[in-house]
Amino acid sequence: MEDIESVKQELNKIPWCAQLLADPKTTAFVSPSRRLKKDTTDRAFSTVLNTRDTIATYVVLYQKPEQPDTLVTELKAIVTLGSDLNGFHGVCHGGIVATLLDETSGELINVNLKHHAIKRTSYMTGYLNTSYRKPVATPGTWLLRCRLTKYDGKKVFITTTVEDGQGTRLPGTWKGIQHLNGIQLLARKREERAGVLH
């Protein structure tokens, strides 16, 4: 796994990254999904997408809440994307962009679990609605910004955008994450209606 200090040193060469990383209220860390696990968990981000030519950098930033059980409503991630992610020449594949939006939204869930603001349970993406406004150029360094818009105790709703260093929004998504058991229950009811289960 990358060392956060060496990653910061590299990112500090980019003015907008340096500004974000210099904020004393901000906690920055290399995403845990970049760490190789004993099982196959996070394999996509720890091995396949963890090269100089895919996702060279994936740093998560957020402000710790003052109270331990207070929701963290915003999280940012700095990602450096390489040319091996291209669909078209110089443009990141749209499926990879959606994957980054999904993964970074999950980081916001994990930070809230860490601070006991969300009930400890398993979460999976229920749906991911993505609007592609502009291409995400490669190679390049981008900011992903996640905002928790609603949490009702079971479901978490997150809006995530990709931005350049000047705050210009690129692809965005309105993401709904449901409690794992809720997804299984919905799938079971659909199968029962279709006559698959008895």
C-alpha positions in Angstrom: 0.0 0.0 0.0 1.2 3.5 -0.8 2.6 5.6 2.0 0.4 8.7 2.5 3.4 11.0 3.0 5.0 10.1 -0.3 1.6 10.4 -2.1 1.1 13.8 -0.5 4.5 14.9 -1.7 3.7 14.0 -5.2 0.2 15.6 -5.1 1.6 18.8 -3.6 3.1 19.5 -7.0 -0.4 20.2 -8.2 -1.6 23.6 -6.7 -5.3 22.7 -6.2 -4.3 19.4 -4.5 -1.7 21.1 -2.3 -4.4 23.5 -1.2 -6.8 20.7 -0.2 -4.0 18.7 1.6 -2.8 21.8 3.5 -6.2 22.3 5.3 -5.4 21.5 9.0 -9.0 20.3 9.6 -8.7 17.7 6.8 -7.8 14.0 7.4 -6.1 12.4 4.4 -5.4 8.7 3.9 -4.8 6.3 1.1 -8.0 4.4 0.4 -8.0 1.0 2.3 -9.3 -0.6 -0.9 -5.7 -0.2 -2.2 -4.4 -2.6 0.4 -4.2 -6.3 -0.7 -6.4 -8.5 1.5 -5.9 -12.2 2.2 -9.2 -13.0 0.5 -10.3 -11.4 -2.8 -12.0 -8.4 -1.2 -11.1 -5.1 -3.0 -9.0 -6.9 -5.6 -10.1 -4.6 -8.4 -8.7 -1.5 -6.6 -5.7 -3.2 -4.8 -4.3 -4.9 -7.9 -6.0 -4.5 -11.2 -6.6 -0.7 -10.9 -3.5 0.0 -8.8 -0.8 0.8 -11.4 0.9 3.9 -12.8 -1.2 3.6 -15.9 -4.6 2.9 -14.3 -5.3 4.6 -10.9 -1.9 5.8 -9.8 -3.2 7.7 -6.8 -6.4 7.4 -4.7 -6.3 9.6 -1.6 -9.4 10.2 0.6 -10.0 13.5 2.4 -12.7 14.4 5.0 -13.2 16.5 8.1 -13.5 14.5 11.3 -16.8 15.2 13.1 -16.5 16.9 16.5 -18.9 14.4 18.1 -18.2 10.7 17.5 -21.7 9.8 16.3 -22.2 12.8 14.0 -22.7 12.1 10.3 -19.8 13.0 8.0 -21.8 14.5 5.1 -19.0 15.3 2.7 -15.9 13.4 1.5 -13.4 14.1 -1.3 -11.0 11.9 -3.1 -8.1 12.8 -5.3 -7.4 10.3 -8.1 -4.7 10.2 -10.7 -5.9 8.4 -13.8 -3.7 6.8 -16.5 -4.1 6.0 -20.1 -4.8 2.3 -19.5 -8.3 3.3 -18.4 -9.2 4.8 -21.8 -12.2 4.1 -23.8 -11.5 6.7 -26.5 -8.0 8.2 -26.9 -7.3 10.5 -24.0 -10.7 9.8 -22.3 -11.4 7.6 -19.3 -13.9 4.8 -20.1 -17.4 5.6 -18.8 -17.6 2.3 -16.9 -14.4 3.2 -15.0 -15.8 6.6 -14.2 -19.0 5.0 -12.8 -16.8 2.5 -10.8 -14.9 5.4 -9.3 -18.2 7.2 -8.4 -19.4 4.0 -6.7 -16.2 3.3 -4.9 -15.8 6.8 -3.5 -19.4 6.8 -2.3 -18.5 3.6 -0.4 -15.7 5.5 1.2 -18.2 8.0 2.7 -20.2 5.1 4.1 -17.0 3.5 5.6 -15.9 6.8 7.2 -19.4 7.1 8.9 -19.2 3.5 10.1 -15.8 4.3 11.6 -17.2 7.2 13.5 -20.3 5.2 14.5 -22.7 7.6 12.7 -24.2 4.8 10.7 -25.3 1.5 12.1 -22.7 -1.1 11.6 -24.0 -3.4 8.9 -23.3 -4.4 5.3 -24.1 -2.0 2.6 -24.2 -2.6 -1.2 -25.2 -0.3 -4.0 -28.9 -0.5 -4.7 -28.7 1.7 -7.9 -26.3 4.1 -9.5 -27.7 6.8 -11.8 -24.9 8.5 -13.7 -25.1 11.6 -16.0 -22.0 12.1 -18.2 -21.6 15.8 -18.8 -18.0 16.0 -20.1 -15.2 13.5 -20.7 -12.8 12.7 -18.0 -9.4 13.2 -19.6 -6.4 10.8 -19.1 -3.8 11.1 -18.0 -5.0 13.5 -15.3 -5.7 14.2 -11.7 -9.3 14.7 -10.6 -11.4 15.4 -7.5 -14.3 13.2 -6.6 -16.7 14.9 -4.2 -19.4 12.9 -2.3 -22.3 14.4 -0.4 -24.5 12.4 1.8 -28.0 13.7 1.0 -30.2 11.4 3.0 -29.9 8.6 5.6 -33.0 7.0 7.1 -31.4 4.3 9.2 -31.5 1.7 6.5 -30.8 3.5 3.2 -28.0 6.0 2.4 -28.3 8.4 -0.5 -25.2 10.0 -1.9 -24.5 12.4 -4.7 -21.0 12.1 -6.2 -19.4 14.3 -8.8 -16.0 14.4 -10.7 -14.5 17.8 -10.8 -11.3 19.4 -12.1 -9.1 21.6 -10.0 -11.2 24.7 -10.7 -14.5 23.2 -9.4 -15.9 22.4 -12.9 -18.2 19.4 -12.5 -17.9 16.5 -14.9 -19.9 13.3 -14.6 -22.2 13.1 -11.7 -24.4 10.5 -10.1 -27.2 10.3 -7.7 -26.5 7.1 -5.9 -28.7 5.0 -3.6 -27.1 2.5 -1.3 -29.4 0.1 0.4 -28.8 -2.2 3.4 -27.7 -5.6 2.1 -30.7 -7.5 3.6 -33.0 -5.1 1.9 -31.5 -5.9 -1.5 -31.8 -9.6 -0.9 -35.4 -9.3 0.2 -36.3 -7.3 -3.0 -34.6 -9.9 -5.2 -36.4 -12.7 -3.4 -39.8 -11.0 -3.9 -39.1 -10.5 -7.6 -38.1 -14.2 -8.0 -41.2 -15.3 -6.1 -43.4 -13.2 -8.5 -41.6 -14.7 -11.5 -42.2 -18.2 -10.1 -38.6 -18.9 -9.6 -38.9 -19.5 -5.9 -41.7 -21.4 -4.1 
